[in-house]
Amino acid sequence: MSGFVEKPEPVEVPGLVHIHTGKVRDLYRNEAGDLVMVASDRMSAYDWVLPTEIPDKGRVLTQLSLWWFEKLIDLVPNHVISTDLPAGAPADWAGRTLICRSLRMIPVECVARGYLTGSGLAEYKESRTVCGLALPEGLMDGSELPAPIFTPATKAAVGDHDENVPYEEVARQVGAETAALLRRTTLDVYGRARDIARDRGIILADTKFEFGFDGERLVIADEVLTPDSSRFWPAETWEPGRPQPSYDKQYVRDWLTSPASGWDRASEQPPPPLPQEIVDATRAKYLEAYEHLTGLSWQ
């Protein structure tokens, strides 16, 4: 069992129709047919959307995505039309709301990996491959790969796991031409972002993107290069052979799997609320990621 511990009720706004509640984002459609995407402060871990929110998280994700969209515009267009608050929307939506083009979304999580960790490490230990791609012997947790690789995954519903799939399966699902375009664009964007992050003392270990078509044009959508969609590591502490410190929800994962939480991940019981010190430490990590990457102070 997994999903929402407490599923939120959508906010009613005149002129907007609620169409989806995701792990973090709520989607509405306005009268012009555009998508209105609102990033909440919800936190997910181990396929659960937790009952405790992280203050400012939605704004950090939105503002960081906008910063990256500008850095990537010459590589791939994005779906953002406006950051204006819709008329009648709650004041709390400010800074976390994007009005976006409605795209024909491609049902593939486009993952780029430059370092070995996570599910890629687990597969490598078994078969010396990641998503069926052969890798050399001698790699360990945190090792830099000889070259970045494209390791797509299926996009899962709330409460389910994304599943890694071979490139050939993506080609079968969306066509060889689109699959090749996804791979090329994903690796181009990863390469640009990796270099920008590296200049700021941060390693971009891996990240995932979502794309859709606006007519015949490939467009990057949703969030990009945030602590929710990426693994960012401090370069100064990088040391292959062990788990790396990261700018993300690791405090939450560690507490949930510790005796202090009293939660059994293997059970069907939902996880408990987070203690204040975990909330504060997690918020600080998200703000740190934003400030280190952008060079801006959080407002």
Buried (B, 14 or more C-beta within 10 A) or exposed (E): EBBBBEEEEBBEBEBBEBEEBBBBBBBBBBEEEBBBBBBBBBBBBEBBBBBBBBEBBBBBBBBBBBBBBEBBEEEBBBBBBEBEBBEEBEEBBEBBBBBBBBBEBBEBBBBBBBBBBBBBBEBBEEEBEBBBBEBEEEBEBBBBBEEBBBBBBBBEEBBEEBEBBBBEBBBEBBEEEBBEBBBEBBBBBBBBBBEBBEEEEBBBBBBBBBBBBBEEEBBBBBBBBBBBBBBBBBEEEBEBEEEBBBBBBBBBEBBBBEEEBEBEBEEEEBBBEBEEEBBBBBBEBBBBBBBBBBEEEEE
